[in-house]
Amino acid sequence: MTSRTLIADQQKTRSVANMTNAEVQAEGMDSNVVHIQDYIDESTGEKGSGSFGLPADGWQDKTSMDWTLSAKEPSADETTADFNNLMM
């Protein structure tokens, strides 16, 4: 398993699946499968789209992560601005 830092618009991210310890058959391995459309790899500058594993312990801010992983409607631009203002 490798670790990368990807930069993406939260409007273009969503959770595909949430896997628990029992599903991956390993203790402490809870994770999410996340699809990211139009990301930039911070180390290479490469652009792309794809699905990735996000370990449950790979993030700290639960509120922001809930927003990042949620499915978003195309009309969510209004609430995106409100959310960003709230987080500032």
Secondary structure, DSSP 4 states (H G I P E B T S, - for coil): -----EE--GGGEEEEEEE-HHHHTSTT--EEEEEEEEEEETTT--EEEEEEEEETTS-S-HHHHHHHHS---GGGHHHHHHHHHHH-
